[in-house]
């Protein structure tokens, strides 16, 4: 019985590993959470420097989309939004990152789609970590922008495909699943909605 359960666990794990990676974010589900000390400190520093807050704030709480673990912009609705509720990102070097951890596989191709408007550039950046095959030590091999789109004044739906650049170095083995983040330069103002990525599975 024990060996049967182990075999079933291995088969289930293999099946899960073969499942295509999909992320779909429409930002219509938000919730208020208590602000931890680090976020209060960051907010006070931004306001003291007369900068905009990069998260929506009300009293002792901040608002994030369900499923995100970090402050994730400001919600917009009505005429400002694309459909329902959208998110506006500004003055944040890296935003909306926890949601896209361990989602990019080397040698995979991804379809993407997003609603976008604003001023500046939307970037979706991957953190490529390599492991030395001899020593086991880890190092960063690169930080490629796999999506890079200039925003316009009105909402547009943008679609396309991306894949990770090749990192051919026999010294390093790339992790099987890499993390990515939406990156917004300071001074840019990006409105985002219906952001989805889906891994293509080749039979």
Phi and psi in degrees as GROMACS dihedral restraints (atoms count N, CA, C in turn):
[ dihedral_restraints ]
;  ai    aj    ak    al  type     phi  dphi    fc
    3     4     5     6     1   -59.4    20    10
    4     5     6     7     1   -45.0    20    10
    6     7     8     9     1   -67.6    20    10
    7     8     9    10     1   -32.8    20    10
    9    10    11    12     1   -64.3    20    10
   10    11    12    13     1   -43.9    20    10
   12    13    14    15     1   -65.2    20    10
   13    14    15    16     1   -40.0    20    10
   15    16    17    18     1   -63.0    20    10
   16    17    18    19     1   -43.8    20    10
   18    19    20    21     1   -63.0    20    10
   19    20    21    22     1   -41.5    20    10
   21    22    23    24     1   -64.2    20    10
   22    23    24    25     1   -38.8    20    10
   24    25    26    27     1   -63.6    20    10
   25    26    27    28     1   -42.9    20    10
   27    28    29    30     1   -64.1    20    10
   28    29    30    31     1   -43.5    20    10
   30    31    32    33     1   -64.8    20    10
   31    32    33    34     1   -40.8    20    10
   33    34    35    36     1   -65.4    20    10
   34    35    36    37     1   -39.5    20    10
   36    37    38    39     1   -64.4    20    10
   37    38    39    40     1   -41.8    20    10
   39    40    41    42     1   -64.8    20    10
   40    41    42    43     1   -40.6    20    10
   42    43    44    45     1   -63.8    20    10
   43    44    45    46     1   -40.9    20    10
   45    46    47    48     1   -64.7    20    10
   46    47    48    49     1   -37.7    20    10
   48    49    50    51     1   -65.5    20    10
   49    50    51    52     1   -28.4    20    10
   51    52    53    54     1   -83.6    20    10
   52    53    54    55     1   -11.2    20    10
   54    55    56    57     1   -64.9    20    10
   55    56    57    58     1   134.5    20    10
   57    58    59    60     1   -65.9    20    10
   58    59    60    61     1   143.6    20    10
   60    61    62    63     1   -81.1    20    10
   61    62    63    64     1   127.9    20    10
   63    64    65    66     1  -132.5    20    10
   64    65    66    67     1   134.4    20    10
   66    67    68    69     1  -133.0    20    10
   67    68    69    70     1   128.5    20    10
   69    70    71    72     1  -135.0    20    10
   70    71    72    73     1   117.5    20    10
   72    73    74    75     1  -125.9    20    10
   73    74    75    76     1   116.1    20    10
   75    76    77    78     1  -108.9    20    10
   76    77    78    79     1    -4.0    20    10
   78    79    80    81     1    61.9    20    10
   79    80    81    82     1    20.9    20    10
   81    82    83    84     1   -85.3    20    10
   82    83    84    85     1   -14.4    20    10
   84    85    86    87     1  -110.4    20    10
   85    86    87    88     1   111.1    20    10
   87    88    89    90     1  -124.3    20    10
   88    89    90    91     1   161.6    20    10
   90    91    92    93     1  -149.8    20    10
   91    92    93    94     1   153.6    20    10
   93    94    95    96     1   -91.3    20    10
   94    95    96    97     1   135.8    20    10
   96    97    98    99     1  -133.0    20    10
   97    98    99   100     1   151.5    20    10
   99   100   101   102     1   -61.9    20    10
  100   101   102   103     1   143.6    20    10
  102   103   104   105     1   -85.0    20    10
  103   104   105   106     1   121.7    20    10
  105   106   107   108     1   -72.3    20    10
  106   107   108   109     1   168.2    20    10
  108   109   110   111     1   -57.3    20    10
  109   110   111   112     1   -42.9    20    10
  111   112   113   114     1   -62.0    20    10
  112   113   114   115     1   -35.4    20    10
  114   115   116   117     1   -76.0    20    10
  115   116   117   118     1   -37.6    20    10
  117   118   119   120     1   -60.3    20    10
  118   119   120   121     1   -44.5    20    10
  120   121   122   123     1   -62.7    20    10
  121   122   123   124     1   -44.7    20    10
  123   124   125   126     1   -62.8    20    10
  124   125   126   127     1   -42.1    20    10
  126   127   128   129     1   -63.0    20    10
  127   128   129   130     1   -43.4    20    10
  129   130   131   132     1   -62.6    20    10
  130   131   132   133     1   -40.7    20    10
  132   133   134   135     1   -64.2    20    10
  133   134   135   136     1   -41.7    20    10
  135   136   137   138     1   -62.3    20    10
  136   137   138   139     1   -45.7    20    10
  138   139   140   141     1   -66.2    20    10
  139   140   141   142     1   -37.3    20    10
  141   142   143   144     1   -63.6    20    10
  142   143   144   145     1   -32.1    20    10
  144   145   146   147     1   -88.5    20    10
  145   146   147   148     1     7.0    20    10
  147   148   149   150     1    58.7    20    10
  148   149   150   151     1    38.4    20    10
  150   151   152   153     1  -103.1    20    10
  151   152   153   154     1   160.9    20    10
  153   154   155   156     1   -77.2    20    10
  154   155   156   157     1   147.9    20    10
  156   157   158   159     1   -72.4    20    10
  157   158   159   160     1   140.8    20    10
  159   160   161   162     1   -93.5    20    10
  160   161   162   163     1    11.7    20    10
  162   163   164   165     1  -144.6    20    10
  163   164   165   166     1   156.6    20    10
  165   166   167   168     1   -82.0    20    10
  166   167   168   169     1   131.9    20    10
  168   169   170   171     1  -128.1    20    10
  169   170   171   172     1   137.7    20    10
  171   172   173   174     1  -149.3    20    10
  172   173   174   175     1   110.0    20    10
  174   175   176   177     1    59.6    20    10
  175   176   177   178     1  -131.1    20    10
  177   178   179   180     1   -86.9    20    10
  178   179   180   181     1    12.9    20    10
  180   181   182   183     1  -120.9    20    10
  181   182   183   184     1   159.3    20    10
  183   184   185   186     1  -132.2    20    10
  184   185   186   187     1   161.9    20    10
  186   187   188   189     1  -116.1    20    10
  187   188   189   190     1   129.3    20    10
  189   190   191   192     1  -135.9    20    10
  190   191   192   193     1   154.8    20    10
  192   193   194   195     1   -67.1    20    10
  193   194   195   196     1   147.8    20    10
  195   196   197   198     1   -59.4    20    10
  196   197   198   199     1   132.6    20    10
  198   199   200   201     1    99.0    20    10
  199   200   201   202     1   -10.9    20    10
  201   202   203   204     1   -99.2    20    10
  202   203   204   205     1   146.8    20    10
  204   205   206   207     1  -110.7    20    10
  205   206   207   208     1     0.4    20    10
  207   208   209   210     1  -129.6    20    10
  208   209   210   211     1   162.2    20    10
  210   211   212   213     1   -53.2    20    10
  211   212   213   214     1   136.2    20    10
  213   214   215   216     1  -136.3    20    10
  214   215   216   217     1    46.2    20    10
  216   217   218   219     1    89.3    20    10
  217   218   219   220     1  -168.6    20    10
  219   220   221   222     1  -119.4    20    10
  220   221   222   223     1   134.9    20    10
  222   223   224   225     1   -78.1    20    10
  223   224   225   226     1   141.5    20    10
  225   226   227   228     1  -127.1    20    10
  226   227   228   229     1   146.4    20    10
  228   229   230   231     1  -138.3    20    10
  229   230   231   232     1   176.9    20    10
  231   232   233   234     1    68.7    20    10
  232   233   234   235     1  -139.4    20    10
  234   235   236   237     1   -64.4    20    10
  235   236   237   238     1   -26.4    20    10
  237   238   239   240     1   -73.2    20    10
  238   239   240   241     1   -24.6    20    10
  240   241   242   243     1   -86.7    20    10
  241   242   243   244     1   164.0    20    10
  243   244   245   246     1   -81.9    20    10
  244   245   246   247     1   -61.1    20    10
  246   247   248   249     1  -145.5    20    10
  247   248   249   250     1   123.3    20    10
  249   250   251   252     1    68.1    20    10
  250   251   252   253     1  -113.5    20    10
  252   253   254   255     1  -113.2    20    10
  253   254   255   256     1   138.7    20    10
  255   256   257   258     1  -123.6    20    10
  256   257   258   259     1   173.8    20    10
  258   259   260   261     1  -119.3    20    10
  259   260   261   262     1   141.9    20    10
  261   262   263   264     1  -114.6    20    10
  262   263   264   265     1   126.9    20    10
  264   265   266   267     1  -114.0    20    10
  265   266   267   268     1   130.4    20    10
  267   268   269   270     1  -151.3    20    10
  268   269   270   271     1   149.8    20    10
  270   271   272   273     1    54.7    20    10
  271   272   273   274     1    39.3    20    10
  273   274   275   276     1  -136.3    20    10
  274   275   276   277     1   117.2    20    10
  276   277   278   279     1   -61.6    20    10
  277   278   279   280     1   -41.1    20    10
  279   280   281   282     1  -134.6    20    10
  280   281   282   283     1   124.5    20    10
  282   283   284   285     1  -132.8    20    10
  283   284   285   286     1   158.1    20    10
  285   286   287   288     1    54.2    20    10
  286   287   288   289     1    55.0    20    10
  288   289   290   291     1  -102.7    20    10
  289   290   291   292     1   -38.3    20    10
  291   292   293   294     1   -58.2    20    10
  292   293   294   295     1   -31.2    20    10
  294   295   296   297     1   -64.4    20    10
  295   296   297   298     1   -26.5    20    10
  297   298   299   300     1  -110.0    20    10
  298   299   300   301     1    25.6    20    10
  300   301   302   303     1   -75.1    20    10
  301   302   303   304     1   137.3    20    10
  303   304   305   306     1    57.1    20    10
  304   305   306   307     1    43.1    20    10
  306   307   308   309     1  -115.4    20    10
  307   308   309   310     1   -12.0    20    10
  309   310   311   312     1  -109.9    20    10
  310   311   312   313     1   118.8    20    10
  312   313   314   315     1  -101.3    20    10
  313   314   315   316     1   132.8    20    10
  315   316   317   318     1   -58.9    20    10
  316   317   318   319     1   145.6    20    10
  318   319   320   321     1    70.2    20    10
  319   320   321   322     1    12.0    20    10
  321   322   323   324     1  -105.2    20    10
  322   323   324   325     1   154.0    20    10
  324   325   326   327     1  -112.0    20    10
  325   326   327   328     1   140.6    20    10
  327   328   329   330     1  -123.7    20    10
  328   329   330   331     1   138.0    20    10
  330   331   332   333     1   -89.5    20    10
  331   332   333   334     1   144.7    20    10
  333   334   335   336     1  -135.9    20    10
  334   335   336   337     1   156.1    20    10
  336   337   338   339     1  -150.2    20    10
  337   338   339   340     1   143.6    20    10
  339   340   341   342     1  -159.9    20    10
  340   341   342   343     1   149.4    20    10
  342   343   344   345     1   -93.6    20    10
  343   344   345   346     1   133.6    20    10
  345   346   347   348     1  -146.4    20    10
  346   347   348   349     1   139.6    20    10
  348   349   350   351     1  -155.5    20    10
  349   350   351   352     1   172.0    20    10
  351   352   353   354     1   132.9    20    10
  352   353   354   355     1  -155.5    20    10
  354   355   356   357     1  -128.9    20    10
  355   356   357   358     1   121.6    20    10
  357   358   359   360     1   116.1    20    10
  358   359   360   361     1  -156.6    20    10
  360   361   362   363     1  -123.3    20    10
  361   362   363   364     1   130.9    20    10
  363   364   365   366     1   -88.6    20    10
  364   365   366   367     1   126.8    20    10
  366   367   368   369     1  -127.7    20    10
  367   368   369   370     1   138.0    20    10
  369   370   371   372     1  -116.5    20    10
  370   371   372   373     1   110.3    20    10
  372   373   374   375     1  -113.0    20    10
  373   374   375   376     1   139.1    20    10
  375   376   377   378     1  -106.4    20    10
  376   377   378   379     1   137.4    20    10
  378   379   380   381     1   -96.5    20    10
  379   380   381   382     1   108.1    20    10
  381   382   383   384     1   -96.8    20    10
  382   383   384   385     1   111.4    20    10
  384   385   386   387     1  -106.1    20    10
  385   386   387   388     1   132.1    20    10
  387   388   389   390     1  -110.1    20    10
  388   389   390   391     1   148.1    20    10
  390   391   392   393     1  -114.9    20    10
  391   392   393   394     1   124.6    20    10
  393   394   395   396     1   -63.7    20    10
  394   395   396   397     1   121.6    20    10
  396   397   398   399     1   -67.6    20    10
  397   398   399   400     1   -20.5    20    10
  399   400   401   402     1   -94.1    20    10
  400   401   402   403     1   -49.9    20    10
  402   403   404   405     1   -91.9    20    10
  403   404   405   406     1   -22.0    20    10
  405   406   407   408     1    82.8    20    10
  406   407   408   409     1    -2.8    20    10
  408   409   410   411     1   -70.7    20    10
  409   410   411   412     1   148.7    20    10
  411   412   413   414     1  -107.0    20    10
  412   413   414   415     1   149.1    20    10
  414   415   416   417     1  -150.6    20    10
  415   416   417   418     1   156.6    20    10
  417   418   419   420     1   -82.3    20    10
  418   419   420   421     1   130.0    20    10
  420   421   422   423     1   -99.8    20    10
  421   422   423   424     1   -21.1    20    10
  423   424   425   426     1   170.6    20    10
  424   425   426   427     1   168.7    20    10
  426   427   428   429     1  -137.3    20    10
  427   428   429   430     1    67.5    20    10
  429   430   431   432     1   -73.6    20    10
  430   431   432   433     1   142.8    20    10
  432   433   434   435     1   -87.4    20    10
  433   434   435   436     1   105.9    20    10
  435   436   437   438     1   -84.0    20    10
  436   437   438   439     1   -20.3    20    10
  438   439   440   441     1  -129.0    20    10
  439   440   441   442     1   133.1    20    10
  441   442   443   444     1  -148.5    20    10
  442   443   444   445     1   110.3    20    10
  444   445   446   447     1  -133.7    20    10
  445   446   447   448     1   130.3    20    10
  447   448   449   450     1   -77.9    20    10
  448   449   450   451     1   127.3    20    10
  450   451   452   453     1   -77.7    20    10
  451   452   453   454     1   155.5    20    10
  453   454   455   456     1  -118.6    20    10
  454   455   456   457     1   173.9    20    10
  456   457   458   459     1   -70.9    20    10
  457   458   459   460     1   -21.0    20    10
  459   460   461   462     1  -120.0    20    10
  460   461   462   463     1   157.0    20    10
  462   463   464   465     1   -62.0    20    10
  463   464   465   466     1   134.4    20    10
  465   466   467   468     1  -137.6    20    10
  466   467   468   469     1   143.5    20    10
  468   469   470   471     1   -89.8    20    10
  469   470   471   472     1   124.6    20    10
  471   472   473   474     1  -117.3    20    10
  472   473   474   475     1   135.8    20    10
  474   475   476   477     1  -132.3    20    10
  475   476   477   478     1   161.9    20    10
  477   478   479   480     1   171.9    20    10
  478   479   480   481     1  -166.8    20    10
  480   481   482   483     1  -131.6    20    10
  481   482   483   484     1   158.2    20    10
  483   484   485   486     1  -150.2    20    10
  484   485   486   487     1   159.0    20    10
  486   487   488   489     1  -148.5    20    10
  487   488   489   490     1   160.9    20    10
  489   490   491   492     1   -71.8    20    10
  490   491   492   493     1   137.6    20    10
  492   493   494   495     1   -59.9    20    10
  493   494   495   496     1   157.8    20    10
  495   496   497   498     1   -78.2    20    10
  496   497   498   499     1   133.7    20    10
  498   499   500   501     1  -119.8    20    10
  499   500   501   502     1    86.4    20    10
  501   502   503   504     1   -90.6    20    10
  502   503   504   505     1   101.0    20    10
  504   505   506   507     1  -151.9    20    10
  505   506   507   508     1   110.6    20    10
  507   508   509   510     1   -64.9    20    10
  508   509   510   511     1   -15.1    20    10
  510   511   512   513     1   -74.1    20    10
  511   512   513   514     1   -28.2    20    10
  513   514   515   516     1  -119.5    20    10
  514   515   516   517     1   145.7    20    10
  516   517   518   519     1  -110.8    20    10
  517   518   519   520     1   128.5    20    10
  519   520   521   522     1   -81.7    20    10
  520   521   522   523     1   142.5    20    10
  522   523   524   525     1   -57.7    20    10
  523   524   525   526     1   151.1    20    10
  525   526   527   528     1   -70.4    20    10
  526   527   528   529     1   -29.3    20    10
  528   529   530   531     1  -137.9    20    10
  529   530   531   532     1   121.1    20    10
  531   532   533   534     1  -106.2    20    10
  532   533   534   535     1   159.0    20    10
  534   535   536   537     1  -100.1    20    10
  535   536   537   538     1   151.4    20    10
  537   538   539   540     1  -134.1    20    10
  538   539   540   541     1   169.9    20    10
  540   541   542   543     1  -154.0    20    10
  541   542   543   544     1   153.9    20    10
  543   544   545   546     1   -82.1    20    10
  544   545   546   547     1   128.9    20    10
  546   547   548   549     1  -118.4    20    10
  547   548   549   550     1   124.7    20    10
  549   550   551   552     1  -122.2    20    10
  550   551   552   553     1   123.2    20    10
  552   553   554   555     1   -69.2    20    10
  553   554   555   556     1   148.4    20    10
  555   556   557   558     1   -57.8    20    10
  556   557   558   559     1   133.4    20    10
  558   559   560   561     1    96.6    20    10
  559   560   561   562     1   -18.8    20    10
  561   562   563   564     1   -84.1    20    10
  562   563   564   565     1   155.6    20    10
  564   565   566   567     1  -134.7    20    10
  565   566   567   568     1   110.9    20    10
  567   568   569   570     1  -119.2    20    10
  568   569   570   571     1   127.3    20    10
  570   571   572   573     1  -102.0    20    10
  571   572   573   574     1   132.2    20    10
  573   574   575   576     1  -136.2    20    10
  574   575   576   577     1   143.5    20    10
  576   577   578   579     1  -156.7    20    10
  577   578   579   580     1   160.1    20    10
  579   580   581   582     1    46.6    20    10
  580   581   582   583     1    49.4    20    10
  582   583   584   585     1   -85.3    20    10
  583   584   585   586     1   120.8    20    10
  585   586   587   588     1  -136.7    20    10
  586   587   588   589     1   144.0    20    10
  588   589   590   591     1  -129.9    20    10
  589   590   591   592     1   142.7    20    10
  591   592   593   594     1  -142.7    20    10
  592   593   594   595     1   126.6    20    10
  594   595   596   597     1   -75.4    20    10
  595   596   597   598     1   133.5    20    10
  597   598   599   600     1   -79.9    20    10
  598   599   600   601     1   132.2    20    10
  600   601   602   603     1  -108.7    20    10
  601   602   603   604     1   119.8    20    10
  603   604   605   606     1   -93.7    20    10
  604   605   606   607     1   122.9    20    10
